[in-house]
Amino acid sequence: MTHDRSAGLVETARALADGTVTARALVERTLARIEAEQGPLNAFRIVRAQAALAEADAADKELAAGVRKPLLGVPVAVKDDMDVAGEPTAFGCQGEFPPVAEDGEAVRRLRAAGAVIVGKTNTCEFGQWPFTEGPAFGATRNPWNADHTPGGSSGGSAAAVAAGLVPAALGSDGAGSVRIPASWTHLIGIKPQRGRISTWPRGESFQGITVNGTLARTVADAALLLDAASGNHALDPHRPPSVDASGAARRDPGRLRIALALKPPFTALPARLQPAVRAKVVQLAEQLAALGHTVEEADPPYGQIGLTFIPRATAGLAERVGDAPFPALLDRRTRDAARLGRLLGRAPLRAARRAEPVLHRRIGAFFRSYDVVLAPTTAAPPPRIGSMLPLSGFATDRAMIAACPYAWPWNVLGWPGVNVPAGFVDGGLPVGAQLLGPANSEPLLISLAAQLEAELRWHEAWPAPRAAADSPAA
């Protein structure tokens, strides 16, 4: 097997177990590809070249001894909001951060599955925005069009996977931060049930709205990484019953009732679905109907769900800013939002948290009529690099809501969602759609995504390679 950039997670794990490639050779090729692409794409904040090669050698010894683990010797990347022992966790911020002492729970589980962590990917400051840019590391670019953002805040992970630097990566999603970059880079992005992948050393991240999730080119790859990273620390407050994501990717979903939800959920600022994006989502709905599912237009009863999001998001940000070692270096928008979070962090936050079970009941009732919601992931294709960077806080919020009004309600609910590619608009910019379900519905969403993938074969489309990008892998 030639190990080119198109080999996915499942295929790579199998090749290692079969002995057709060594972990050392694989990691060397991965590091060479990362080095060639770091200039044009800027996907990584930290590349763990020496550590990754040492981990690969250790994996080869285990493989030779007959040890088998789901990801033994497979190179993967994680977002720079996750702790990797011996590396700093800057989370998009400026300054020199000390190395952390131990792995976060999600990284610990990846290592237990045998994965080699080749690096930590770029993210905007505290993961707040749907772009991956900032003074700490510059701009991360979209492999499909370098003038545009890959999205955010898991933009580094998305760019690394979309360009074929790694077969899969972990990201995190607090208002669509896995699903938005997945949609804008033509990937599968799974935002799992809250607690499915631990956010430890924080029991809850951003007051429970942020979860860790997976980015990959195929449903099977995203599911395999989800299975490997899933599980809980003993002190985690949210401990959902386990699911078999990889098994679900091989199962037929059966005939489902699907609600096509095109209306943006309530936001205080205007949001309009761009016609070209709408057409792509409607095309997916027609594809689902052709596969035998019942599809009709219907919108979940969101009501004033936005009023419960803002206290949780801003209070969660205030906690992070309170822990920041260099508060003076933070973006003015970050400091202003944290100030609001401190104001909202008492009674409004308690009210927002109390509203969640009410929302579960109201929106949960919608799932008595429908099995899955199909909605746009974003209202627009990826914006240009730099377009949101200089804006004021209010103007950033306005631009963000205009482009991305669809993803955040599922973060309030804590329920699963899966971005699937919906095609290309505006001369080759990727857009996506999300499959959304009730609590613990990952298996259903994954099997439906896999059925669509078998039909549409979106993973066969690649960004045009630049001459420099592929030479080290040749």
SVG drawing of the C-alpha trace seen along z (x, -y; Angstrom):
<svg xmlns="http://www.w3.org/2000/svg" viewBox="-45 -48 58 59">
<polyline fill="none" stroke="black" stroke-width="0.4" points="0.0,0.0 1.5,-3.4 0.7,-5.7 -0.4,-8.8 -2.6,-11.6 -5.8,-9.8 -5.4,-6.9 -8.0,-7.3 -8.0,-6.4 -9.6,-2.9 -7.3,-2.1 -4.2,-3.3 -4.9,-1.3 -5.5,1.8 -2.2,1.3 -0.3,1.0 -1.9,4.1 -1.2,6.0 2.4,4.9 2.3,3.3 3.6,0.0 5.5,-0.9 4.4,-3.6 7.9,-5.2 7.6,-5.5 4.0,-6.8 4.9,-9.4 8.0,-10.5 5.8,-11.0 3.2,-12.8 5.8,-15.2 7.2,-15.9 3.7,-16.7 3.0,-19.0 6.3,-20.8 5.6,-21.3 2.1,-22.7 2.8,-24.7 3.8,-27.8 0.8,-27.9 -1.9,-26.5 -0.6,-27.2 -2.8,-24.4 -0.5,-23.6 0.4,-25.6 2.8,-22.9 4.4,-20.0 5.7,-17.2 8.3,-15.9 10.7,-14.2 8.1,-13.0 5.9,-11.7 8.8,-9.7 9.6,-8.2 5.9,-7.3 6.0,-5.7 9.0,-3.6 7.3,-2.4 4.2,-1.6 6.3,0.5 7.7,2.5 4.2,3.3 3.0,4.1 6.0,6.5 5.1,8.2 1.6,8.9 -0.2,6.1 -3.3,4.8 -5.1,1.6 -7.7,-0.4 -5.3,-3.1 -1.9,-1.6 0.8,-3.7 -1.8,-6.0 -0.8,-9.7 -3.6,-12.1 -3.8,-15.7 -5.7,-17.5 -6.9,-21.0 -4.8,-23.3 -7.4,-23.6 -6.6,-20.0 -3.8,-19.1 -0.9,-17.0 1.7,-16.2 4.9,-18.2 3.3,-20.7 1.7,-24.2 -2.0,-24.7 -2.3,-28.2 -5.9,-27.9 -5.3,-30.6 -3.8,-33.1 -0.6,-35.1 2.3,-34.6 4.7,-31.9 2.7,-29.1 4.3,-26.5 4.1,-22.9 1.3,-21.0 2.1,-18.0 -0.4,-15.5 -2.7,-14.6 -6.3,-15.6 -8.8,-12.7 -9.6,-12.7 -5.8,-12.6 -5.2,-10.0 -7.8,-7.8 -6.4,-8.4 -3.0,-7.3 -4.6,-4.2 -6.0,-3.3 -2.4,-3.5 -2.6,-6.8 0.5,-9.0 -0.2,-12.7 1.8,-14.5 0.8,-18.0 -1.7,-20.5 -3.8,-22.5 -4.5,-26.2 -7.7,-27.7 -8.8,-31.3 -8.6,-32.9 -10.5,-30.7 -12.4,-29.3 -14.9,-32.1 -15.2,-32.8 -15.9,-30.9 -12.5,-31.8 -9.0,-30.7 -6.9,-33.8 -5.1,-36.0 -1.9,-37.7 -0.7,-34.6 -0.2,-32.5 -1.4,-34.4 -4.1,-33.0 -5.0,-29.3 -6.1,-29.0 -8.7,-26.8 -7.1,-24.0 -9.9,-24.5 -9.2,-28.2 -6.3,-29.9 -8.0,-33.3 -10.8,-31.9 -10.9,-30.7 -11.4,-27.0 -13.8,-28.2 -13.4,-28.0 -12.8,-27.5 -11.4,-24.0 -10.1,-25.5 -6.5,-24.1 -7.9,-20.5 -10.2,-20.9 -7.4,-22.3 -5.0,-19.5 -7.5,-16.8 -8.9,-18.4 -5.4,-18.8 -4.5,-15.2 -1.8,-16.0 -3.5,-13.7 -6.3,-11.2 -8.4,-12.6 -8.3,-15.1 -10.1,-16.1 -11.7,-19.5 -14.2,-21.0 -17.7,-22.5 -19.3,-25.2 -21.5,-26.9 -20.6,-24.8 -16.8,-24.9 -16.5,-21.3 -19.5,-21.4 -18.8,-24.8 -15.1,-24.1 -16.2,-20.6 -18.8,-22.2 -16.4,-24.8 -13.6,-22.2 -15.8,-19.3 -15.4,-17.0 -17.5,-14.9 -17.7,-16.6 -19.3,-14.8 -20.4,-16.9 -21.3,-14.1 -23.6,-14.0 -22.3,-16.2 -19.9,-14.0 -19.3,-11.4 -15.7,-12.6 -14.4,-14.0 -13.4,-17.6 -11.4,-16.8 -9.4,-18.5 -12.6,-20.6 -15.8,-18.7 -17.7,-21.1 -16.3,-23.4 -17.9,-26.8 -20.8,-26.0 -21.5,-22.7 -22.0,-24.1 -18.6,-23.0 -17.9,-19.3 -15.0,-17.6 -15.7,-16.0 -14.1,-14.5 -13.2,-15.6 -12.4,-13.2 -13.0,-12.7 -15.3,-9.7 -18.0,-8.7 -16.2,-5.5 -13.0,-7.4 -14.9,-10.0 -16.7,-7.2 -13.5,-5.3 -11.9,-8.4 -15.1,-9.0 -15.0,-5.4 -11.3,-5.8 -11.6,-9.1 -14.9,-8.4 -15.1,-7.7 -15.1,-9.5 -12.8,-10.7 -14.0,-9.5 -15.1,-13.0 -16.9,-13.9 -20.5,-15.3 -21.9,-14.1 -21.6,-10.3 -23.8,-9.2 -24.3,-5.5 -21.7,-4.2 -22.4,-3.8 -20.7,-1.8 -20.1,-4.5 -18.1,-2.3 -20.8,0.4 -23.4,-2.3 -21.3,-3.4 -21.8,0.1 -25.6,0.3 -28.5,-0.7 -30.5,-3.5 -33.9,-2.1 -36.6,-4.4 -36.7,-7.7 -38.9,-10.7 -36.7,-13.7 -37.6,-17.4 -35.9,-19.8 -35.4,-22.9 -34.3,-25.9 -35.4,-28.7 -32.6,-30.2 -33.3,-29.7 -34.2,-32.9 -31.3,-35.4 -31.5,-39.1 -29.5,-40.0 -30.5,-39.3 -29.6,-36.1 -30.5,-35.0 -29.8,-31.7 -28.0,-32.4 -29.9,-31.0 -26.9,-29.0 -26.4,-27.3 -30.2,-26.7 -30.2,-24.9 -27.4,-22.5 -29.2,-21.6 -32.5,-21.1 -30.6,-18.8 -29.5,-16.7 -33.1,-16.5 -34.1,-15.3 -31.4,-12.7 -32.7,-11.5 -36.2,-11.2 -34.8,-9.2 -33.3,-6.8 -36.7,-6.1 -37.0,-8.5 -40.0,-10.8 -38.8,-14.4 -40.9,-17.4 -40.2,-21.0 -40.6,-21.6 -38.7,-23.7 -38.0,-22.6 -39.8,-24.8 -36.6,-26.7 -38.5,-29.7 -36.2,-32.0 -33.3,-29.5 -30.8,-32.2 -31.4,-33.9 -30.0,-30.8 -27.0,-30.6 -25.4,-34.0 -25.1,-33.7 -23.5,-30.3 -21.1,-31.3 -20.0,-34.5 -19.7,-33.2 -17.7,-30.3 -15.4,-32.7 -15.1,-34.8 -13.8,-31.7 -11.1,-31.1 -10.1,-34.8 -9.9,-34.6 -7.3,-31.7 -5.4,-33.4 -1.7,-34.0 -1.5,-37.1 -4.9,-38.9 -3.3,-42.2 -2.5,-40.3 -6.1,-39.2 -8.2,-40.6 -10.3,-43.5 -13.4,-41.6 -12.5,-38.7 -12.1,-41.1 -15.4,-42.8 -17.3,-39.5 -15.7,-38.3 -16.9,-41.5 -20.4,-40.7 -19.9,-37.1 -19.1,-38.3 -22.3,-40.4 -24.4,-37.4 -22.6,-34.8 -25.0,-34.8 -28.8,-34.9 -28.9,-34.9 -26.6,-32.0 -28.6,-30.0 -31.8,-30.8 -30.1,-29.7 -29.0,-26.4 -32.5,-25.8 -34.1,-26.3 -32.2,-23.4 -34.5,-20.6 -37.5,-22.7 -35.9,-23.0 -35.2,-19.2 -38.9,-18.5 -40.1,-21.0 -37.7,-20.2 -37.6,-16.5 -41.4,-16.4 -40.6,-17.4 -38.7,-14.0 -42.0,-12.2 -42.9,-13.3 -39.5,-13.2 -36.4,-11.0 -33.8,-13.5 -33.5,-17.2 -31.7,-18.2 -30.6,-21.8 -27.9,-24.0 -24.7,-24.0 -24.0,-27.6 -26.0,-30.3 -23.0,-31.3 -19.8,-29.8 -16.5,-30.5 -15.6,-34.2 -12.3,-35.7 -9.3,-35.6 -9.1,-38.8 -12.7,-39.9 -13.8,-39.5 -10.4,-40.1 -10.5,-43.9 -14.2,-44.2 -15.6,-45.5 -17.2,-43.1 -20.8,-43.9 -19.8,-43.9 -18.1,-40.5 -21.2,-39.1 -23.3,-40.5 -21.1,-39.0 -20.8,-35.7 -24.6,-35.3 -25.2,-36.2 -22.8,-33.5 -23.4,-30.9 -26.9,-31.1 -27.7,-27.3 -25.3,-25.3 -25.4,-26.7 -28.9,-25.5 -27.6,-21.9 -24.8,-23.1 -27.4,-24.4 -29.2,-21.1 -26.0,-19.0 -27.3,-16.6 -25.5,-15.1 -25.1,-16.6 -23.1,-15.5 -22.0,-17.8 -22.0,-16.2 -20.7,-17.8 -23.4,-19.4 -21.2,-20.4 -19.6,-23.6 -20.9,-27.1 -19.4,-30.4 -16.8,-28.7 -15.6,-25.9 -16.2,-26.9 -17.5,-23.9 -20.7,-24.1 -22.4,-21.5 -25.6,-20.4 -26.1,-19.0 -28.0,-15.9 -29.4,-16.6 -30.9,-14.2 -32.2,-13.9 -30.1,-12.7 -27.6,-10.0 -28.6,-9.6 -25.1,-9.4 -25.7,-5.8 -28.7,-6.9 -27.0,-10.1 -23.9,-8.2 -25.7,-5.4 -27.7,-8.0 -24.6,-9.9 -22.9,-6.7 -25.9,-5.9 -25.6,-9.3 -21.9,-9.0 -22.2,-5.6 -24.5,-7.3 -22.7,-10.7 -19.1,-9.6 -18.1,-13.1 -14.8,-11.8 -13.5,-11.3 -13.3,-15.0 -9.9,-16.6 -8.6,-20.2 -6.3,-20.7 -2.7,-19.8 -0.1,-22.5 3.3,-21.3 5.0,-21.7 2.3,-19.9 2.7,-16.4 6.4,-16.2 7.5,-15.0 4.9,-12.2 5.9,-11.0"/>
</svg>
